[in-house]
C-alpha cells in the first residue's frame, strides 16, 4: 500500500556546513537550520536537537553531487547504495565524502526513516551523445566511463519545471545557476541537452575559487615544465583559482562587483566574458533561445551581473528592463525582446522533496 510522504527532511551537506530543511506536502519550509563548520558523520548532537523539535519526519532526501553512470534517478538508500555512492568519491572529492557523511549522520539520528539519494548528475544523464562524449580514445571512454556528467542538476531541473509552469511547455531555456560554484544548462522541452560542467564540477564557467575551463595543454605544461606536482595543481584549480585567484581575495562576487581596483575589474570582465560566451554556446545547442533564467546566490542577488550578461546577448533577443532588474522582479524582460529573462529562486530542496515522494 502506497504511503503519502507529507513531511520530507532535505539534507544538503556542503564542504563545511550541513543544511537541513523540513518541507510539508505543499513544499513550504516548516523549519530549517544551517550547521556551520559541521565536522562530519560523528557530529550528530545538533541534528538530534533539530529533529526532536520537528512535528514529524516521514522521509529523508539527501543531495548527492555525483551519481556516475549507475545512478540516473533518485534511489532509495541502503548499505549497498551507500557504498556505491562512496566509491564515486574520486570523481567529486570535495563533495561526495560530505554527502556520505550526511547520510551517515542523519541515518544515525533517524535510523528507521526511509531515505532517498537525489543526484545532481541525474538531470543530465540523457545528454545527446554528441554533447556528452569527449574526443578521447573510445577504449578510454568505455573503460573509465569518461563523459560529460554535468552538475547542479537538481537546480536546473527545478528551473525547467518552473519555466513550464510559468510559460508553458516546449521552451528552449538556458538555465544559469550562478553561485560559488556555477554552471549552465541548455534545456529543451524540459530535458538537458548540453551543460557547461563536465566529467567533474571543475569545468566550465569561472567560479569563486574554481578555474573553470583551462587548456589541458597548459595543465600538462605545468606538470612537466612548471615544477607543479599533481596535488598542488589540484588544490590550486579547486581552491585558489577563479575570482579568488584573479583578485587575491576570497572569490566572493559581492567583493568584486563595484570595486574600482583595476585588477578586480579585470577579474569581473573575465567572469562576464566567459558567462556570455557560454550562454551563447548553450543557445546554439538548441538552435535558439526562448527563455534565459538566472538562479543561485549570484543569479538571484546580483542585478549588475544579470545586466552585464544580457548586454552582450542582444543578438539572441535578450533585453533586460533596468527597473525590473534592479527591483529583483521575477520577469525582468524589456520590450521588445524576443527571449524572456527570468530570475527564479534556487530550490533544490523542492526538487529533492518531489523526487523523494516519487520514489516512496
SVG drawing of the C-alpha trace seen along z (x, -y; Angstrom):
<svg xmlns="http://www.w3.org/2000/svg" viewBox="-2 -53 62 57">
<polyline fill="none" stroke="black" stroke-width="0.4" points="0.0,0.0 1.4,-3.4 2.0,-5.8 1.8,-9.6 5.1,-11.2 4.0,-14.5 7.0,-15.8 10.4,-15.4 13.6,-16.3 16.0,-17.6 19.7,-17.2 22.4,-19.2 25.9,-18.6 28.3,-21.3 32.1,-21.5 32.0,-22.8 28.3,-23.0 25.2,-20.9 21.8,-22.4 18.6,-20.7 15.1,-21.7 11.7,-20.1 9.2,-20.6 5.5,-19.8 3.2,-18.4 2.8,-21.9 6.6,-22.3 6.6,-25.0 9.5,-25.0 8.3,-24.1 11.7,-24.6 15.3,-24.8 18.8,-25.1 22.3,-25.5 25.1,-23.9 28.2,-25.9 31.6,-24.3 29.9,-20.9 32.7,-18.4 31.1,-15.2 29.2,-12.0 30.2,-11.9 28.7,-15.3 25.1,-14.5 24.0,-16.3 22.8,-19.4 21.0,-17.2 19.2,-15.4 18.1,-18.7 16.8,-20.0 14.9,-16.8 13.5,-16.5 11.8,-19.8 10.1,-18.9 6.5,-17.8 7.4,-14.6 9.6,-13.3 8.1,-10.9 11.2,-10.6 14.7,-12.0 16.1,-13.2 19.9,-13.7 21.5,-15.8 24.4,-13.9 26.6,-15.6 27.8,-12.6 25.8,-9.6 28.3,-8.3 26.7,-6.0 24.9,-3.9 22.5,-6.4 20.4,-8.1 17.5,-8.9 16.6,-9.2 17.4,-6.0 16.3,-4.6 19.2,-4.3 20.5,-1.1 24.0,0.0 24.8,1.2 23.7,-2.1 25.6,-4.0 28.8,-2.1 28.4,-2.5 27.9,-6.3 31.1,-6.4 33.0,-4.6 32.5,-7.6 34.4,-10.0 37.3,-10.3 35.0,-12.0 33.9,-14.7 36.5,-14.7 35.2,-18.0 31.5,-17.0 31.0,-13.2 32.6,-12.4 30.5,-15.1 27.3,-13.7 28.2,-10.3 28.8,-11.9 25.4,-13.5 23.8,-10.1 25.6,-8.5 24.9,-11.3 21.2,-11.7 20.8,-7.9 22.2,-7.6 19.5,-10.1 16.7,-8.7 17.6,-5.0 14.1,-3.8 13.0,-6.6 13.2,-5.8 15.9,-7.9 16.5,-8.6 19.6,-9.8 19.0,-12.5 21.8,-13.2 22.9,-16.4 24.2,-14.5 20.9,-12.6 19.2,-15.5 22.0,-15.4 22.2,-11.6 20.3,-11.8 22.6,-14.3 22.8,-13.7 25.9,-11.6 27.5,-14.5 27.3,-16.7 28.3,-14.1 31.2,-12.4 34.9,-13.5 37.1,-13.2 39.3,-10.7 40.1,-7.1 36.8,-5.1 38.6,-2.4 39.4,-5.0 35.8,-6.4 34.4,-2.9 36.9,-1.7 36.6,-4.6 33.1,-5.9 34.6,-9.2 31.8,-11.6 30.3,-14.9 28.2,-14.3 27.1,-17.8 26.1,-19.1 23.7,-21.4 21.1,-19.1 18.6,-19.5 18.6,-23.3 18.4,-23.1 15.5,-20.5 13.6,-22.9 14.2,-25.7 12.8,-23.5 9.7,-22.7 9.1,-26.3 9.5,-27.7 7.0,-25.1 4.6,-26.2 5.0,-29.9 5.3,-30.0 4.1,-26.6 6.0,-23.5 8.3,-23.3 10.6,-26.2 14.3,-26.5 15.8,-27.5 19.3,-28.5 19.5,-28.0 22.3,-29.9 23.0,-28.5 25.4,-31.1 26.8,-30.8 30.2,-29.9 30.0,-27.1 28.4,-27.9 27.1,-26.0 24.8,-26.5 22.3,-24.0 20.6,-24.1 17.1,-22.7 14.8,-21.9 11.3,-20.5 12.3,-20.0 15.4,-17.9 19.1,-18.8 20.7,-18.8 24.0,-20.5 25.8,-21.8 28.9,-23.7 30.4,-21.4 31.9,-18.1 33.4,-15.0 33.9,-16.9 32.5,-20.1 35.7,-21.9 34.8,-22.6 33.0,-25.5 32.5,-28.9 34.8,-31.0 33.7,-30.4 34.6,-31.7 37.7,-29.6 37.5,-27.1 39.2,-27.9 36.5,-26.6 37.8,-25.5 41.6,-25.5 43.6,-24.4 44.6,-20.8 48.0,-21.5 48.5,-24.3 47.9,-21.8 50.3,-19.3 52.9,-22.1 52.6,-23.0 53.1,-19.3 56.0,-18.7 57.8,-22.0 56.4,-24.3 57.6,-22.2 54.0,-21.9 53.0,-18.4 49.6,-16.9 48.5,-17.6 49.4,-21.3 47.8,-21.6 44.5,-20.0 44.5,-22.4 45.1,-25.4 42.5,-24.6 39.8,-23.9 40.6,-26.3 42.9,-29.1 41.7,-29.9 38.6,-31.6 37.8,-35.0 39.9,-34.3 43.0,-33.6 42.5,-36.6 41.8,-39.1 43.9,-37.7 40.7,-37.7 38.0,-35.3 36.3,-35.0 33.0,-36.3 31.4,-38.2 30.0,-40.7 33.6,-41.9 34.1,-42.2 31.1,-44.0 31.6,-47.7 35.2,-47.5 37.3,-50.1 40.6,-48.3 41.9,-47.6 42.9,-44.1 39.4,-43.3 37.6,-45.0 39.6,-42.8 38.6,-39.7 35.0,-40.6 35.5,-41.2 36.9,-37.7 34.0,-36.2 31.4,-38.0 33.2,-37.2 33.1,-33.5 29.4,-33.8 28.2,-35.5 30.2,-33.1 28.8,-30.0 25.2,-31.3 25.5,-31.8 27.0,-28.3 24.1,-26.8 21.6,-28.6 23.5,-27.3 23.0,-23.8 19.2,-24.3 19.2,-26.4 17.9,-29.4 16.7,-30.8 13.2,-31.3 14.0,-31.9 17.1,-32.9 17.0,-32.1 19.2,-33.4 19.2,-31.4 21.6,-30.7 23.0,-33.1 24.7,-35.3 22.0,-34.9 19.3,-35.9 21.0,-38.7 23.4,-40.4 21.5,-42.6 24.8,-44.1 25.9,-40.6 22.5,-39.9 22.6,-43.3 26.1,-42.9 25.5,-39.4 22.3,-40.5 24.1,-43.4 26.2,-41.0 23.3,-38.8 21.1,-41.2 21.8,-39.1 19.9,-36.3 16.9,-38.5 17.7,-39.2 16.9,-42.6 16.6,-43.3 14.5,-46.1 16.8,-48.2 13.9,-48.9 12.6,-45.4 16.2,-44.1 17.1,-46.5 13.8,-45.7 14.6,-41.9 11.3,-41.1 10.7,-37.5 10.3,-38.7 12.9,-41.3 12.3,-41.2 12.3,-44.5 10.2,-45.3 10.7,-44.3 12.8,-41.3 12.1,-38.1 13.5,-36.0 12.2,-36.2 14.6,-36.7 13.5,-35.4 15.0,-35.4 14.0,-32.3 14.9,-31.2 17.2,-28.1 15.0,-25.5 16.9,-22.2 15.0,-21.4 11.7,-21.4 13.1,-19.2 14.6,-16.8 11.3,-16.5 9.5,-15.9 11.9,-13.1 11.7,-11.5 7.9,-11.3 8.2,-9.9 10.3,-7.0 8.4,-6.4"/>
</svg>
